[in-house]
């Protein structure tokens, strides 16, 4: 729904990402596009934290919470199960959907490798993270991965961002 506040209201913290890009504004636009393709993200009660930070911070979070001793591009920490999210009434107190963290150095390297702008790659990773927070995954089956990628492609198209999986045939 255009013309009102973003569907998922982000609490954005920026630590170590470059000035000159409205990262919080990007996140709000991405939330709107994600809600258009994943209706559960359109619940006006939802909020999430979004941390734009360094590889070092994401590495520490990944080690502490996921047992993986390495940085990654985006981490998602859902606070609602898929069924809870689907059953959430549109009226009532705010509900925390979860937390996302994006690693600057990894995101920058990946954007350069893909030949895309950092903001477009960050938008893709925010969509990806939001879909994880909404209960989607891509690790159990090819069908699951293809369904999640299709939602990502559709949301990004709404933002005028090309298919990030276009090199896969």
BALOBA-1460 file (C-alpha; in Angstrom, 3 decimals):
// residues 169
<rec num="1" residu="x" x="0.000" y="0.000" z="0.000"/>
<rec num="2" residu="x" x="1.611" y="3.189" z="-1.117"/>
<rec num="3" residu="x" x="1.071" y="6.514" z="0.595"/>
<rec num="4" residu="x" x="1.238" y="5.394" z="4.227"/>
<rec num="5" residu="x" x="3.972" y="4.369" z="6.599"/>
<rec num="6" residu="x" x="6.084" y="1.377" z="5.574"/>
<rec num="7" residu="x" x="4.576" y="-1.962" z="6.460"/>
<rec num="8" residu="x" x="7.457" y="-3.118" z="8.667"/>
<rec num="9" residu="x" x="8.640" y="-0.185" z="10.722"/>
<rec num="10" residu="x" x="12.422" y="-0.363" z="10.988"/>
<rec num="11" residu="x" x="14.592" y="0.797" z="13.853"/>
<rec num="12" residu="x" x="17.749" y="1.458" z="11.813"/>
<rec num="13" residu="x" x="21.267" y="1.760" z="13.193"/>
<rec num="14" residu="x" x="24.110" y="2.627" z="10.828"/>
<rec num="15" residu="x" x="27.655" y="1.885" z="11.962"/>
<rec num="16" residu="x" x="30.436" y="1.945" z="9.402"/>
<rec num="17" residu="x" x="28.399" y="2.271" z="6.206"/>
<rec num="18" residu="x" x="29.153" y="5.259" z="3.966"/>
<rec num="19" residu="x" x="27.305" y="8.540" z="4.187"/>
<rec num="20" residu="x" x="25.599" y="9.811" z="1.067"/>
<rec num="21" residu="x" x="23.006" y="7.038" z="0.800"/>
<rec num="22" residu="x" x="19.721" y="7.164" z="2.700"/>
<rec num="23" residu="x" x="20.001" y="3.634" z="4.083"/>
<rec num="24" residu="x" x="16.934" y="4.048" z="6.318"/>
<rec num="25" residu="x" x="14.884" y="5.342" z="3.386"/>
<rec num="26" residu="x" x="16.063" y="2.411" z="1.280"/>
<rec num="27" residu="x" x="14.961" y="0.017" z="4.019"/>
<rec num="28" residu="x" x="11.506" y="1.608" z="4.134"/>
<rec num="29" residu="x" x="11.092" y="1.292" z="0.345"/>
<rec num="30" residu="x" x="12.253" y="-2.319" z="0.492"/>
<rec num="31" residu="x" x="9.780" y="-3.098" z="3.291"/>
<rec num="32" residu="x" x="6.942" y="-1.789" z="1.134"/>
<rec num="33" residu="x" x="7.999" y="-3.872" z="-1.869"/>
<rec num="34" residu="x" x="8.482" y="-6.979" z="0.284"/>
<rec num="35" residu="x" x="4.985" y="-6.561" z="1.751"/>
<rec num="36" residu="x" x="3.544" y="-6.446" z="-1.765"/>
<rec num="37" residu="x" x="4.903" y="-9.939" z="-2.485"/>
<rec num="38" residu="x" x="4.643" y="-11.426" z="1.038"/>
<rec num="39" residu="x" x="1.333" y="-10.270" z="2.555"/>
<rec num="40" residu="x" x="2.244" y="-11.198" z="6.144"/>
<rec num="41" residu="x" x="4.847" y="-8.410" z="6.024"/>
<rec num="42" residu="x" x="2.017" y="-5.925" z="5.408"/>
<rec num="43" residu="x" x="0.747" y="-6.121" z="8.975"/>
<rec num="44" residu="x" x="0.940" y="-2.543" z="10.347"/>
<rec num="45" residu="x" x="1.863" y="-3.826" z="13.830"/>
<rec num="46" residu="x" x="5.244" y="-5.180" z="12.731"/>
<rec num="47" residu="x" x="8.582" y="-3.638" z="13.567"/>
<rec num="48" residu="x" x="12.129" y="-4.880" z="13.091"/>
<rec num="49" residu="x" x="15.634" y="-3.719" z="13.871"/>
<rec num="50" residu="x" x="18.067" y="-3.283" z="11.008"/>
<rec num="51" residu="x" x="21.770" y="-2.907" z="11.681"/>
<rec num="52" residu="x" x="24.085" y="-1.728" z="8.912"/>
<rec num="53" residu="x" x="27.447" y="-2.712" z="10.388"/>
<rec num="54" residu="x" x="30.894" y="-4.185" z="9.768"/>
<rec num="55" residu="x" x="32.031" y="-7.689" z="8.877"/>
<rec num="56" residu="x" x="33.599" y="-7.900" z="12.331"/>
<rec num="57" residu="x" x="30.282" y="-7.282" z="14.087"/>
<rec num="58" residu="x" x="28.366" y="-9.693" z="11.833"/>
<rec num="59" residu="x" x="31.136" y="-12.273" z="12.320"/>
<rec num="60" residu="x" x="30.742" y="-11.975" z="16.114"/>
<rec num="61" residu="x" x="26.941" y="-12.273" z="15.864"/>
<rec num="62" residu="x" x="27.202" y="-15.246" z="13.515"/>
<rec num="63" residu="x" x="29.637" y="-17.011" z="15.865"/>
<rec num="64" residu="x" x="27.581" y="-16.279" z="18.998"/>
<rec num="65" residu="x" x="24.070" y="-16.999" z="17.692"/>
<rec num="66" residu="x" x="24.572" y="-19.431" z="14.814"/>
<rec num="67" residu="x" x="27.827" y="-21.191" z="15.770"/>
<rec num="68" residu="x" x="29.438" y="-20.147" z="12.452"/>
<rec num="69" residu="x" x="32.856" y="-18.548" z="12.871"/>
<rec num="70" residu="x" x="32.801" y="-16.287" z="9.810"/>
<rec num="71" residu="x" x="31.144" y="-13.146" z="8.514"/>
<rec num="72" residu="x" x="28.206" y="-13.366" z="6.122"/>
<rec num="73" residu="x" x="26.310" y="-10.779" z="4.096"/>
<rec num="74" residu="x" x="23.060" y="-10.686" z="6.102"/>
<rec num="75" residu="x" x="21.883" y="-12.266" z="9.341"/>
<rec num="76" residu="x" x="18.221" y="-12.705" z="10.238"/>
<rec num="77" residu="x" x="16.920" y="-13.336" z="13.729"/>
<rec num="78" residu="x" x="13.144" y="-13.984" z="13.604"/>
<rec num="79" residu="x" x="11.093" y="-13.419" z="16.729"/>
<rec num="80" residu="x" x="7.787" y="-14.816" z="15.440"/>
<rec num="81" residu="x" x="7.041" y="-18.242" z="14.013"/>
<rec num="82" residu="x" x="5.376" y="-18.299" z="10.585"/>
<rec num="83" residu="x" x="2.057" y="-19.421" z="12.106"/>
<rec num="84" residu="x" x="2.143" y="-16.602" z="14.678"/>
<rec num="85" residu="x" x="2.824" y="-14.081" z="11.929"/>
<rec num="86" residu="x" x="-0.029" y="-15.404" z="9.777"/>
<rec num="87" residu="x" x="-2.432" y="-15.255" z="12.745"/>
<rec num="88" residu="x" x="-1.411" y="-11.758" z="13.875"/>
<rec num="89" residu="x" x="-4.410" y="-9.427" z="13.871"/>
<rec num="90" residu="x" x="-3.844" y="-6.068" z="12.159"/>
<rec num="91" residu="x" x="-4.896" y="-4.105" z="15.243"/>
<rec num="92" residu="x" x="-3.150" y="-4.167" z="18.600"/>
<rec num="93" residu="x" x="0.204" y="-3.332" z="20.117"/>
<rec num="94" residu="x" x="3.415" y="-3.378" z="18.069"/>
<rec num="95" residu="x" x="5.007" y="-6.776" z="17.463"/>
<rec num="96" residu="x" x="8.716" y="-7.316" z="16.923"/>
<rec num="97" residu="x" x="9.236" y="-9.308" z="13.732"/>
<rec num="98" residu="x" x="12.963" y="-9.732" z="14.333"/>
<rec num="99" residu="x" x="16.441" y="-8.351" z="13.721"/>
<rec num="100" residu="x" x="18.548" y="-8.022" z="10.579"/>
<rec num="101" residu="x" x="22.253" y="-7.205" z="10.297"/>
<rec num="102" residu="x" x="24.132" y="-6.409" z="7.066"/>
<rec num="103" residu="x" x="27.944" y="-6.620" z="6.851"/>
<rec num="104" residu="x" x="29.472" y="-3.712" z="4.933"/>
<rec num="105" residu="x" x="32.690" y="-5.279" z="3.657"/>
<rec num="106" residu="x" x="31.003" y="-8.495" z="2.489"/>
<rec num="107" residu="x" x="28.114" y="-6.586" z="0.891"/>
<rec num="108" residu="x" x="30.546" y="-4.250" z="-0.875"/>
<rec num="109" residu="x" x="32.695" y="-7.119" z="-2.181"/>
<rec num="110" residu="x" x="29.631" y="-9.030" z="-3.418"/>
<rec num="111" residu="x" x="28.199" y="-5.933" z="-5.132"/>
<rec num="112" residu="x" x="31.532" y="-5.367" z="-6.907"/>
<rec num="113" residu="x" x="31.710" y="-9.038" z="-7.953"/>
<rec num="114" residu="x" x="28.158" y="-8.847" z="-9.342"/>
<rec num="115" residu="x" x="28.745" y="-5.472" z="-10.982"/>
<rec num="116" residu="x" x="25.810" y="-3.858" z="-9.164"/>
<rec num="117" residu="x" x="25.463" y="-0.784" z="-6.998"/>
<rec num="118" residu="x" x="25.901" y="-1.323" z="-3.267"/>
<rec num="119" residu="x" x="22.434" y="0.138" z="-2.566"/>
<rec num="120" residu="x" x="20.813" y="-2.365" z="-4.969"/>
<rec num="121" residu="x" x="22.660" y="-5.283" z="-3.376"/>
<rec num="122" residu="x" x="21.732" y="-4.037" z="0.106"/>
<rec num="123" residu="x" x="18.091" y="-3.838" z="-1.035"/>
<rec num="124" residu="x" x="18.295" y="-7.459" z="-2.189"/>
<rec num="125" residu="x" x="19.757" y="-8.560" z="1.140"/>
<rec num="126" residu="x" x="17.089" y="-6.661" z="3.098"/>
<rec num="127" residu="x" x="14.361" y="-8.375" z="1.043"/>
<rec num="128" residu="x" x="16.109" y="-11.703" z="1.619"/>
<rec num="129" residu="x" x="16.333" y="-11.048" z="5.361"/>
<rec num="130" residu="x" x="12.698" y="-9.924" z="5.603"/>
<rec num="131" residu="x" x="11.568" y="-13.103" z="3.873"/>
<rec num="132" residu="x" x="13.557" y="-15.116" z="6.422"/>
<rec num="133" residu="x" x="11.840" y="-13.143" z="9.200"/>
<rec num="134" residu="x" x="8.506" y="-14.040" z="7.561"/>
<rec num="135" residu="x" x="9.341" y="-17.739" z="7.787"/>
<rec num="136" residu="x" x="10.762" y="-18.425" z="4.320"/>
<rec num="137" residu="x" x="13.938" y="-20.426" z="3.888"/>
<rec num="138" residu="x" x="16.115" y="-21.853" z="1.134"/>
<rec num="139" residu="x" x="18.147" y="-24.614" z="2.740"/>
<rec num="140" residu="x" x="15.820" y="-27.621" z="2.875"/>
<rec num="141" residu="x" x="14.981" y="-28.050" z="-0.818"/>
<rec num="142" residu="x" x="15.477" y="-26.651" z="-4.290"/>
<rec num="143" residu="x" x="11.740" y="-25.900" z="-4.454"/>
<rec num="144" residu="x" x="11.967" y="-23.869" z="-1.254"/>
<rec num="145" residu="x" x="14.968" y="-21.941" z="-2.602"/>
<rec num="146" residu="x" x="13.255" y="-21.297" z="-5.952"/>
<rec num="147" residu="x" x="10.098" y="-20.020" z="-4.223"/>
<rec num="148" residu="x" x="12.088" y="-17.640" z="-2.034"/>
<rec num="149" residu="x" x="14.157" y="-16.412" z="-4.984"/>
<rec num="150" residu="x" x="10.963" y="-15.771" z="-6.977"/>
<rec num="151" residu="x" x="9.638" y="-13.557" z="-4.170"/>
<rec num="152" residu="x" x="12.957" y="-11.700" z="-4.000"/>
<rec num="153" residu="x" x="12.970" y="-11.119" z="-7.770"/>
<rec num="154" residu="x" x="9.365" y="-9.862" z="-7.694"/>
<rec num="155" residu="x" x="9.982" y="-7.481" z="-4.777"/>
<rec num="156" residu="x" x="13.163" y="-6.103" z="-6.341"/>
<rec num="157" residu="x" x="11.393" y="-5.578" z="-9.682"/>
<rec num="158" residu="x" x="8.909" y="-3.331" z="-7.848"/>
<rec num="159" residu="x" x="11.931" y="-1.206" z="-6.860"/>
<rec num="160" residu="x" x="13.341" y="-1.172" z="-10.397"/>
<rec num="161" residu="x" x="16.197" y="-3.508" z="-9.450"/>
<rec num="162" residu="x" x="17.219" y="-6.233" z="-11.891"/>
<rec num="163" residu="x" x="16.934" y="-9.952" z="-11.125"/>
<rec num="164" residu="x" x="19.961" y="-10.729" z="-8.924"/>
<rec num="165" residu="x" x="19.796" y="-14.372" z="-10.062"/>
<rec num="166" residu="x" x="19.729" y="-13.501" z="-13.770"/>
<rec num="167" residu="x" x="23.066" y="-15.221" z="-14.307"/>
<rec num="168" residu="x" x="21.556" y="-18.585" z="-13.335"/>
<rec num="169" residu="x" x="20.003" y="-20.661" z="-16.097"/>
